[in-house]
Amino acid sequence: MELQHGLVIAAHGRHYLVQAEINGASCKLHCVTRGKKSDVSVGDLVDFALTSKDQGVIEAIQPRRTLLYRSDQYKSKMLAANLTRLLIIVATEPSFSDDLVSRALVAAESAGIQPHLILNKTDVSAALPKARERVALYASLGYPVHEVSVRVESEATRALLIQLTQHQSTILIGQSGMGKSSLINLLIPDAEIATREISAALDTGKHTTTFTRLYQMDQDSLVIDSPGFQEFGLHHLTEGMLERAFPEFIPHLGHCKFYNCHHHAEPGCAVLAAVSNGQITVMRHQLFKQLVHESAQTIGY
C-alpha cells in the first residue's frame, strides 16, 4: 500500500483535514485515524493511505519538532505541532488574565517555542496606561511586547503581523474578547471563507468555532488559529521542567543551600532570596508554586 504525505490543517474529534499533493495537484482530504486513536494534531506532518479520491486513513505521524498542549490530571488537549512562534493576544479591555498569559509563556518555554505578546485595542486610551503597566512585567522578563490597534491602525497592524509570522509556524491564542479573530481576518483576508470550506469538508457546520485550523500564508509561513479558552493547565510539566520555564529563576538555580530545594519555604533558597529582593515578582513565584501543586495532583479512586 503506497502512503501519501500531507499536512494536518484542521481537526475535529477524530476527523482531520489534510492538505496534500497527489499526482501533482494540491488537494484537501478528509482523514481519520485507525481505531480510537486521536493523537494527531493540527500542524502534524502525516503519512496516510487513500481510501477514495478525497478520503484517507492516517497511518503515521512524522517526528515533531515541537508540540504545544495543555493538560489537567484527567486529560490533555493538543493545540498544535511543529510550532516555532506563539502570539499571545491581550487587550486594553476587557481585562486579560495574567494567570493565563503566564501559563502560556511557561508552556512555550518548556516546548521550545518563541512567545510574543500582542497588546491590542491601544485606541482605548483610558485603559491603555494600566494595560501597559501590566504587560511591562513580561517585557522585563525579555518577552517581546507589540502594541496594535486593528480599528485605528489596521495597515500598521497587518504589516507587523506579516513580519512576525514570516518564515514561522505561528499559533495565536487568547481569551475571548481580546480581538484575536479580528487580527486573523486582518492577516488572512480569506480566513472566513477558508473556515467555511473546512467546516463543509469535516461536515461540522456551526461547530467550526470550536476547532483549531491552519492557514498557509506561503511555502514556509503557517498561521494557526485556536479557539478561545479560559484555562491553561500544565499538569504534564514536572517540577524540574517548571523551574526552568521561568527565565527569571535561571540565574538562581543551583545556588540554593540544598541541592533538592523546591523553592517553597526552604532555608538558604536562592530563588526565595530573589523574591525578597524584588528580582522575582511575588505573582510569578506564586504561579510557580501553584503549577508545582497542580502537577503533583493524581486522580483519586
VOBA-1610 file (N, C-alpha, C; in pm, whole numbers, padded with zeros to 5 digits, always signed):
BEGIN
Met+00085-00120+00000Met+00000+00000+00000Met+00089+00125+00000Glu+00071+00209-00100Glu+00153+00330-00111Glu+00098+00439-00020Leu+00187+00496+00064Leu+00146+00602+00155Leu+00170+00739+00092Gln+00078+00830+00119Gln+00090+00969+00076Gln+00135+01052+00197His+00184+01172+00171His+00230+01259+00279His+00150+01389+00275Gly+00115+01440+00394Gly+00037+01563+00397Gly+00052+01639+00528Leu-00012+01755+00534Leu-00009+01844+00649Leu-00150+01855+00706Val-00165+01831+00837Val-00297+01841+00902Val-00330+01989+00922Ile-00439+02035+00858Ile-00474+02178+00866Ile-00597+02205+00953Ala-00669+02100+00994Ala-00782+02118+01087Ala-00812+01986+01153Ala-00868+01995+01275Ala-00902+01874+01349Ala-01034+01896+01422His-01118+01793+01420His-01245+01798+01493His-01274+01657+01540Gly-01256+01634+01669Gly-01269+01497+01720Gly-01160+01410+01660Arg-01201+01297+01599Arg-01103+01210+01533Arg-01107+01227+01382His-01158+01341+01338His-01164+01372+01195His-01066+01484+01164Tyr-00991+01467+01056Tyr-00884+01561+01024Tyr-00892+01601+00878Leu-00857+01727+00851Leu-00844+01773+00713Leu-00695+01781+00683Val-00654+01710+00580Val-00513+01700+00546Val-00490+01764+00409Gln-00394+01853+00401Gln-00356+01914+00274Gln-00240+01835+00215Ala-00254+01793+00091Ala-00151+01709+00029Ala-00140+01740-00119Glu-00036+01688-00178Glu-00019+01698-00323Glu-00024+01557-00380Ile-00124+01531-00463Ile-00143+01397-00521Ile-00147+01410-00672Asn-00061+01335-00737Asn-00048+01340-00883Asn-00024+01483-00934Gly+00057+01556-00856Gly+00094+01691-00898Gly-00009+01798-00868Ala-00121+01761-00806Ala-00227+01859-00777Ala-00246+01873-00626Ser-00261+01998-00581Ser-00285+02024-00439Ser-00431+01993-00406Cys-00454+01922-00296Cys-00592+01888-00259Cys-00605+01877-00107Lys-00730+01880-00061Lys-00760+01864+00081Lys-00842+01735+00097Leu-00800+01651+00191Leu-00866+01522+00211Leu-00918+01509+00353His-01032+01444+00366His-01091+01414+00496His-01030+01282+00543Cys-00955+01287+00654Cys-00887+01166+00702Cys-00931+01130+00844Val-00922+01003+00874Val-00949+00953+01009Val-00828+00873+01055Thr-00827+00840+01184Thr-00721+00754+01237Thr-00775+00613+01254Arg-00686+00519+01267Arg-00729+00381+01290Arg-00775+00364+01434Gly-00878+00285+01453Gly-00929+00261+01588Gly-00976+00388+01655Lys-00946+00400+01784Lys-00992+00517+01860Lys-00880+00616+01887Lys-00768+00600+01817Lys-00655+00690+01840Lys-00692+00832+01795Ser-00654+00929+01877Ser-00678+01069+01839Ser-00558+01154+01878Asp-00439+01100+01852Asp-00317+01168+01892Asp-00256+01250+01780Val-00338+01287+01682Val-00293+01370+01571Val-00326+01516+01604Ser-00239+01607+01567Ser-00257+01749+01597Ser-00250+01833+01471Val-00318+01946+01472Val-00301+02042+01363Val-00152+02082+01357Gly-00099+02087+01237Gly+00043+02116+01219Gly+00128+01992+01203Asp+00068+01874+01229Asp+00142+01749+01211Asp+00164+01720+01063Leu+00280+01664+01032Leu+00306+01606+00901Leu+00277+01457+00914Val+00190+01406+00829Val+00143+01267+00845Val+00160+01186+00716Asp+00164+01055+00735Asp+00160+00961+00624Asp+00021+00898+00625Phe-00045+00896+00510Phe-00181+00842+00506Phe-00202+00757+00381Ala-00301+00669+00392Ala-00338+00584+00279Ala-00471+00631+00224Leu-00481+00646+00093Leu-00607+00687+00031Leu-00710+00574+00040Thr-00833+00611+00075Thr-00943+00514+00073Thr-01043+00550-00037Ser-01038+00675-00083Ser-01114+00720-00200Ser-01041+00843-00251Lys-01093+00909-00353Lys-01018+01022-00411Lys-01005+01140-00315Asp-01095+01152-00216Asp-01085+01265-00124Asp-01091+01223+00023Gln-01060+01096+00050Gln-01059+01048+00188Gln-00940+00956+00212Gly-00899+00947+00340Gly-00785+00862+00370Gly-00780+00823+00516Val-00684+00734+00547Val-00661+00689+00685Val-00517+00724+00722Ile-00502+00796+00833Ile-00368+00834+00880Ile-00299+00712+00940Glu-00183+00679+00887Glu-00110+00561+00931Glu+00005+00597+01025Ala+00063+00715+01011Ala+00178+00752+01095Ala+00192+00903+01102Ile+00249+00949+01214Ile+00282+01091+01233Ile+00433+01104+01222Gln+00480+01193+01138Gln+00624+01215+01127Gln+00675+01284+01254Pro+00802+01262+01291Pro+00856+01320+01415Pro+00830+01470+01424Arg+00785+01511+01543Arg+00753+01653+01566Arg+00874+01729+01616Arg+00883+01854+01574Arg+00986+01942+01629Arg+00941+01998+01764Thr+00814+02037+01772Thr+00757+02090+01896Thr+00612+02046+01906Leu+00559+02051+02027Leu+00416+02025+02049Leu+00369+02114+02163Leu+00267+02195+02136Leu+00209+02281+02239Leu+00077+02218+02282Tyr+00066+02191+02412Tyr-00061+02137+02460Tyr-00085+02175+02605Arg-00208+02162+02646Arg-00243+02190+02785Arg-00304+02065+02846Ser-00298+02054+02977Ser-00346+01931+03040Ser-00387+01957+03184Asp-00477+01872+03234Asp-00503+01866+03377Asp-00482+01721+03419Gln-00524+01684+03540Gln-00496+01549+03586Gln-00581+01444+03515Tyr-00681+01489+03439Tyr-00772+01393+03373Tyr-00743+01376+03225Lys-00706+01483+03158Lys-00691+01472+03012Lys-00597+01581+02961Ser-00552+01563+02837Ser-00470+01667+02775Ser-00535+01709+02643Lys-00505+01830+02601Lys-00562+01886+02478Lys-00449+01943+02394Met-00421+01880+02280Met-00316+01930+02193Met-00364+02055+02121Leu-00279+02157+02117Leu-00313+02281+02046Leu-00257+02280+01905Ala-00127+02249+01890Ala-00068+02243+01757Ala+00073+02184+01766Ala+00118+02129+01654Ala+00251+02067+01646Ala+00342+02148+01552Asn+00472+02130+01571Asn+00574+02188+01484Asn+00571+02341+01481Leu+00535+02401+01594Leu+00530+02547+01605Leu+00670+02603+01628Thr+00692+02725+01581Thr+00814+02798+01614Thr+00782+02925+01692Arg+00657+02972+01682Arg+00623+03101+01744Arg+00481+03098+01802Leu+00466+03165+01915Leu+00336+03178+01983Leu+00305+03325+02001Leu+00191+03370+01950Leu+00145+03508+01971Leu+00032+03504+02074Ile+00056+03564+02189Ile-00045+03570+02296Ile-00115+03704+02283Ile-00245+03701+02253Ile-00321+03824+02230Ile-00385+03870+02360Val-00353+03992+02402Val-00418+04054+02518Val-00474+04189+02471Ala-00553+04252+02553Ala-00615+04379+02511Ala-00626+04475+02628Thr-00647+04601+02593Thr-00668+04703+02696Thr-00800+04678+02769Glu-00902+04638+02692Glu-01030+04596+02751Glu-01095+04492+02659Pro-01165+04392+02712Pro-01179+04363+02855Pro-01046+04324+02916Ser-01040+04326+03048Ser-00916+04295+03118Ser-00872+04151+03088Phe-00741+04133+03071Phe-00692+03998+03042Phe-00644+03930+03170Ser-00628+03799+03162Ser-00586+03719+03277Ser-00435+03702+03279Asp-00369+03755+03383Asp-00224+03736+03397Asp-00192+03588+03416Asp-00282+03517+03482Asp-00260+03374+03505Asp-00252+03299+03371Leu-00345+03329+03281Leu-00347+03262+03151Leu-00223+03299+03069Val-00186+03427+03068Val-00068+03472+02995Val+00056+03401+03047Ser+00072+03399+03179Ser+00191+03338+03239Ser+00197+03188+03210Arg+00083+03121+03214Arg+00080+02977+03185Arg+00117+02951+03038Ala+00068+03036+02949Ala+00102+03020+02807Ala+00252+03040+02786Leu+00311+03136+02858Leu+00455+03160+02848Leu+00535+03041+02899Val+00490+02982+03009Val+00557+02864+03064Val+00548+02748+02966Ala+00429+02730+02906Ala+00411+02622+02807Ala+00505+02642+02688Ala+00516+02766+02642Ala+00603+02795+02528Ala+00750+02770+02563Glu+00792+02817+02681Glu+00930+02796+02724Glu+00964+02647+02730Ser+00873+02569+02788Ser+00902+02426+02806Ser+00900+02351+02674Ala+00828+02404+02574Ala+00818+02336+02444Ala+00921+02386+02344Gly+00996+02491+02380Gly+01095+02545+02287Gly+01033+02629+02176Ile+00925+02701+02209Ile+00855+02786+02113Ile+00874+02932+02157Gln+00898+03020+02061Gln+00928+03161+02095Gln+00798+03239+02113Pro+00771+03291+02234Pro+00646+03366+02255Pro+00662+03517+02237His+00556+03579+02186His+00545+03725+02177His+00409+03763+02235Leu+00400+03882+02296Leu+00270+03934+02340Leu+00226+04043+02244Ile+00098+04040+02209Ile+00038+04144+02126Ile-00066+04216+02211Leu-00042+04343+02240Leu-00140+04424+02314Leu-00228+04495+02213Asn-00352+04450+02204Asn-00448+04502+02107Asn-00537+04610+02171Lys-00606+04683+02086Lys-00701+04789+02127Lys-00632+04905+02199Thr-00515+04945+02146Thr-00444+05059+02207Thr-00519+05190+02185Asp-00621+05189+02098Asp-00702+05309+02077Asp-00795+05336+02195Val-00813+05238+02284Val-00894+05261+02405Val-00802+05329+02506Ser-00788+05460+02490Ser-00684+05536+02562Ser-00700+05533+02713Ala-00823+05529+02761Ala-00844+05532+02907Ala-00786+05409+02975Ala-00793+05295+02906Ala-00746+05169+02966Ala-00601+05138+02931Leu-00540+05218+02843Leu-00405+05186+02793Leu-00296+05192+02901Pro-00291+05295+02985Pro-00181+05301+03085Pro-00177+05177+03175Lys-00293+05135+03223Lys-00298+05018+03311Lys-00253+04892+03237Ala-00299+04876+03113Ala-00261+04758+03034Ala-00110+04758+03008Arg-00056+04876+02977Arg+00090+04887+02953Arg+00169+04849+03079Glu+00117+04894+03191Glu+00182+04863+03319Glu+00185+04712+03343Arg+00076+04645+03307Arg+00068+04500+03330Arg+00158+04422+03234Val+00164+04462+03106Val+00250+04387+03012Val+00397+04421+03032Ala+00427+04530+03103Ala+00567+04568+03128Ala+00640+04458+03205Leu+00568+04385+03291Leu+00629+04274+03365Leu+00688+04172+03268Tyr+00612+04139+03163Tyr+00658+04036+03068Tyr+00772+04090+02981Ala+00764+04218+02949Ala+00873+04280+02873Ala+01003+04277+02955Ser+00991+04298+03087Ser+01109+04298+03174Ser+01173+04160+03183Leu+01096+04056+03151Leu+01149+03918+03152Leu+01212+03882+03018Gly+01204+03976+02922Gly+01267+03951+02792Gly+01170+03910+02683Tyr+01039+03908+02713Tyr+00942+03870+02611Tyr+00905+03992+02527Pro+00911+03982+02394Pro+00874+04097+02309Pro+00725+04130+02326Val+00695+04258+02341Val+00557+04306+02351Val+00533+04405+02237His+00426+04385+02161His+00393+04471+02047His+00256+04534+02071Glu+00245+04664+02046Glu+00117+04733+02062Glu+00051+04752+01926Val-00078+04717+01917Val-00150+04730+01791Val-00292+04783+01815Ser-00351+04831+01707Ser-00492+04868+01708Ser-00551+04829+01573Val-00631+04722+01574Val-00694+04678+01449Val-00787+04786+01396Arg-00855+04855+01487Arg-00959+04951+01448Arg-00901+05080+01389Val-00792+05131+01451Val-00740+05262+01412Val-00616+05252+01324Glu-00535+05151+01345Glu-00409+05139+01269Glu-00401+05002+01201Ser-00501+04973+01118Ser-00511+04839+01060Ser-00393+04806+00968Glu-00347+04902+00888Glu-00236+04874+00795Glu-00106+04846+00870Ala-00078+04927+00972Ala+00043+04906+01052Ala+00035+04774+01128Thr-00084+04742+01175Thr-00104+04615+01247Thr-00082+04497+01155Arg-00136+04506+01035Arg-00119+04396+00938Arg+00029+04379+00901Ala+00099+04491+00882Ala+00241+04485+00847Ala+00321+04416+00959Leu+00287+04448+01083Leu+00357+04385+01196Leu+00329+04235+01200Leu+00202+04197+01181Leu+00165+04055+01184Leu+00237+03976+01074Ile+00246+04036+00956Ile+00316+03969+00846Ile+00463+03949+00883Gln+00522+04052+00942Gln+00663+04044+00983Gln+00683+03934+01088Leu+00592+03926+01184Leu+00607+03829+01293Leu+00583+03685+01248Thr+00502+03666+01144Thr+00465+03530+01103Thr+00546+03479+00984Gln+00625+03567+00922Gln+00701+03527+00803Gln+00806+03422+00839His+00812+03315+00759His+00906+03205+00778His+00891+03139+00915Gln+00771+03144+00971Gln+00743+03084+01102Gln+00619+02995+01092Ser+00608+02905+01189Ser+00482+02834+01210Ser+00426+02890+01340Thr+00322+02973+01328Thr+00275+03057+01438Thr+00135+03020+01482Ile+00114+03016+01613Ile-00023+02999+01665Ile-00061+03126+01741Leu-00187+03169+01724Leu-00242+03280+01800Leu-00335+03224+01906Ile-00314+03266+02031Ile-00406+03225+02137Ile-00448+03348+02216Gly-00564+03339+02278Gly-00612+03450+02359Gly-00752+03422+02409Gln-00786+03488+02519Gln-00923+03476+02571Gln-01020+03541+02474Ser-01146+03504+02486Ser-01246+03569+02401Ser-01254+03717+02439Gly-01274+03800+02338Gly-01285+03944+02361Gly-01156+04021+02340Met-01046+03950+02317Met-00916+04017+02301Met-00895+04069+02159Gly-00980+04024+02064Gly-00967+04070+01926Gly-00886+03976+01837Lys-00871+03851+01880Lys-00790+03756+01803Lys-00851+03731+01665Ser-00981+03716+01658Ser-01046+03691+01528Ser-01024+03809+01433Ser-01030+03930+01486Ser-01007+04050+01402Ser-00864+04050+01348Leu-00769+04007+01430Leu-00629+04001+01386Leu-00612+03895+01278Ile-00675+03780+01296Ile-00668+03672+01196Ile-00728+03720+01064Asn-00844+03785+01070Asn-00910+03832+00948Asn-00830+03942+00878Leu-00758+04020+00958Leu-00672+04125+00901Leu-00552+04062+00830Leu-00495+03961+00892Leu-00377+03895+00837Leu-00412+03806+00718Ile-00528+03738+00730Ile-00570+03643+00626Ile-00710+03684+00579Pro-00719+03768+00476Pro-00849+03820+00432Pro-00951+03711+00397Asp-00903+03595+00353Asp-00996+03488+00315Asp-01021+03389+00428Ala-00987+03426+00550Ala-00997+03332+00663Ala-01138+03277+00682Glu-01238+03364+00671Glu-01376+03319+00695Glu-01422+03223+00585Ile-01381+03251+00462Ile-01415+03161+00350Ile-01348+03026+00371Ala-01219+03030+00409Ala-01144+02906+00432Ala-01207+02826+00544Thr-01253+02895+00647Thr-01315+02826+00761Thr-01444+02757+00719Arg-01522+02823+00635Arg-01647+02761+00586Arg-01616+02636+00504Glu-01509+02644+00423Glu-01471+02528+00343Glu-01429+02411+00431Ile-01352+02443+00536Ile-01310+02339+00631Ile-01432+02278+00699Ser-01526+02364+00738Ser-01648+02318+00803Ser-01724+02221+00714Ala-01735+02256+00586Ala-01806+02168+00492Ala-01730+02037+00473Ala-01598+02045+00464Ala-01517+01924+00442Ala-01526+01828+00560Leu-01530+01884+00682Leu-01539+01799+00801Leu-01683+01777+00845Asp-01776+01842+00772Asp-01919+01826+00800Asp-01953+01859+00945Thr-01898+01970+00993Thr-01922+02007+01131Thr-02011+02130+01146Gly-02048+02190+01036Gly-02143+02302+01041Gly-02106+02411+01138Lys-02198+02441+01226Lys-02180+02556+01315Lys-02072+02535+01421His-02019+02413+01431His-01919+02386+01534His-01778+02431+01496Thr-01765+02498+01383Thr-01631+02538+01336Thr-01559+02628+01435Thr-01633+02704+01515Thr-01567+02796+01608Thr-01490+02720+01715Thr-01514+02592+01730Thr-01451+02519+01839Thr-01328+02443+01796Phe-01282+02458+01671Phe-01161+02384+01641Phe-01047+02468+01587Thr-00929+02410+01603Thr-00806+02475+01559Thr-00791+02456+01409Arg-00745+02561+01339Arg-00726+02548+01194Arg-00598+02618+01151Leu-00543+02570+01043Leu-00415+02621+00993Leu-00435+02688+00858Tyr-00372+02803+00841Tyr-00374+02875+00714Tyr-00231+02883+00661Gln-00212+02848+00536Gln-00079+02854+00476Gln-00064+02988+00405Met+00022+03075+00463Met+00042+03207+00405Met+00126+03198+00278Asp+00236+03124+00288Asp+00319+03093+00172Asp+00391+02961+00203Gln+00491+02929+00126Gln+00553+02797+00137Gln+00603+02764+00278Asp+00660+02864+00347Asp+00715+02834+00479Asp+00662+02927+00588Ser+00541+02980+00568Ser+00476+03063+00671Ser+00337+03006+00699Leu+00322+02947+00817Leu+00194+02888+00856Leu+00137+02966+00974Val+00007+02992+00971Val-00060+03061+01082Val-00174+02973+01131Ile-00176+02950+01262Ile-00277+02861+01321Ile-00363+02942+01417Asp-00493+02930+01400Asp-00590+02997+01487Asp-00648+02893+01580Ser-00652+02925+01709Ser-00706+02830+01807Ser-00831+02888+01870Pro-00924+02803+01915Pro-01042+02855+01982Pro-01004+02923+02114Gly-01080+03024+02153Gly-01052+03091+02281Gly-01074+02996+02397Phe-00992+03008+02501Phe-01015+02926+02619Phe-00978+03007+02743Gln-01030+02964+02856Gln-01014+03039+02980Gln-00914+02974+03075Glu-00877+02848+03049Glu-00786+02778+03139Glu-00670+02718+03061Phe-00553+02710+03127Phe-00435+02654+03060Phe-00362+02568+03162Gly-00406+02443+03175Gly-00342+02351+03269Gly-00208+02302+03216Leu-00114+02281+03307Leu+00020+02234+03269Leu+00058+02113+03355His-00037+02023+03371His-00018+01907+03457His+00096+01818+03410His+00128+01825+03281His+00231+01737+03223His+00374+01782+03253Leu+00391+01901+03309Leu+00526+01951+03335Leu+00571+01913+03477Thr+00690+01857+03487Thr+00745+01820+03617Thr+00798+01945+03689Glu+00831+01929+03817Glu+00883+02042+03893Glu+01012+02096+03830Gly+01099+02006+03786Gly+01224+02048+03723Gly+01201+02122+03593Met+01103+02076+03513Met+01070+02144+03388Met+01011+02282+03417Leu+00930+02291+03521Leu+00866+02418+03555Leu+00968+02522+03598Glu+01061+02484+03686Glu+01156+02586+03735Glu+01242+02642+03621Arg+01268+02559+03520Arg+01349+02607+03407Arg+01267+02684+03305Ala+01132+02680+03319Ala+01045+02752+03226Ala+01017+02895+03275Phe+01073+02932+03390Phe+01065+03070+03440Phe+01203+03133+03418Pro+01220+03214+03314Pro+01355+03265+03282Pro+01421+03341+03396Glu+01340+03407+03480Glu+01399+03484+03591Glu+01452+03393+03703Phe+01412+03264+03702Phe+01464+03169+03802Phe+01605+03121+03764Ile+01632+03117+03634Ile+01753+03050+03582Ile+01882+03095+03652Pro+01906+03228+03668Pro+02034+03269+03730Pro+02051+03219+03874His+01940+03182+03939His+01945+03145+04081His+01944+02994+04104Leu+01911+02917+04001Leu+01907+02771+04016Leu+02048+02718+04038Gly+02060+02624+04128Gly+02192+02568+04159Gly+02265+02643+04268His+02206+02753+04320His+02272+02832+04424His+02200+02820+04559Cys+02104+02729+04568Cys+02032+02709+04694Cys+02118+02627+04790Lys+02089+02639+04918Lys+02166+02567+05021Lys+02152+02416+05003Phe+02031+02371+04967Phe+02005+02229+04948Phe+01991+02198+04799Tyr+02056+02091+04753Tyr+02054+02059+04609Tyr+01915+02023+04560Asn+01830+01971+04651Asn+01694+01931+04611Asn+01590+02033+04656Cys+01630+02159+04660Cys+01541+02267+04706Cys+01418+02279+04615His+01301+02296+04677His+01176+02311+04600His+01137+02457+04581His+01212+02548+04640His+01188+02694+04628His+01051+02735+04684His+01011+02665+04791His+00882+02698+04854His+00905+02772+04986Ala+00976+02706+05080Ala+00997+02771+05210Ala+01130+02727+05273Glu+01217+02666+05193Glu+01342+02611+05246Glu+01439+02722+05287Pro+01517+02700+05396Pro+01620+02798+05434Pro+01732+02799+05331Gly+01789+02916+05308Gly+01901+02927+05215Gly+01863+02911+05069Cys+01735+02934+05036Cys+01689+02920+04896Cys+01722+03047+04818Ala+01796+03031+04710Ala+01837+03146+04629Ala+01719+03208+04555Val+01623+03126+04518Val+01504+03177+04448Val+01420+03261+04544Leu+01400+03215+04667Leu+01324+03292+04766Leu+01396+03423+04799Ala+01528+03418+04803Ala+01606+03541+04828Ala+01582+03641+04714Ala+01574+03590+04591Ala+01548+03677+04476Ala+01407+03735+04480Val+01312+03659+04537Val+01176+03711+04555Val+01180+03824+04658Ser+01254+03802+04766Ser+01263+03902+04874Ser+01323+04034+04826Asn+01424+04025+04738Asn+01488+04150+04695Asn+01431+04206+04565Gly+01319+04148+04518Gly+01248+04205+04403Gly+01297+04161+04267Gln+01393+04067+04262Gln+01440+04019+04131Gln+01338+03925+04066Ile+01258+03861+04150Ile+01148+03776+04103Ile+01020+03829+04167Thr+00915+03849+04088Thr+00792+03904+04146Thr+00719+03796+04227Val+00646+03844+04328Val+00567+03753+04413Val+00465+03679+04327Met+00402+03750+04232Met+00300+03688+04146Met+00356+03569+04070Arg+00475+03586+04013Arg+00535+03478+03933Arg+00576+03361+04022His+00628+03390+04140His+00666+03282+04232His+00543+03206+04280Gln+00434+03280+04306Gln+00309+03214+04347Gln+00258+03122+04237Leu+00270+03167+04110Leu+00227+03083+03997Leu+00312+02956+03992Phe+00443+02970+04010Phe+00530+02852+04010Phe+00484+02752+04115Lys+00458+02799+04237Lys+00413+02709+04344Lys+00279+02643+04309Gln+00189+02721+04249Gln+00059+02668+04209Gln+00074+02560+04102Leu+00161+02583+04005Leu+00182+02485+03897Leu+00245+02357+03949Val+00340+02370+04042Val+00401+02251+04103Val+00295+02173+04179His+00208+02244+04252His+00099+02179+04325His+00006+02104+04229Glu-00029+02170+04117Glu-00120+02106+04021Glu-00056+01983+03957Ser+00073+01991+03926Ser+00138+01878+03859Ser+00151+01757+03950Ala+00142+01780+04082Ala+00153+01670+04179Ala+00019+01601+04204Gln-00090+01661+04152Gln-00223+01602+04174Gln-00238+01472+04095Thr-00297+01375+04156Thr-00329+01249+04087Thr-00476+01223+04099Ile-00526+01138+04010Ile-00670+01107+04011Ile-00699+01013+04128Gly-00794+01053+04211Gly-00832+00967+04323Gly-00937+00864+04282Tyr-00924+00744+04333Tyr-01023+00639+04301Tyr-01093+00595+04429
//
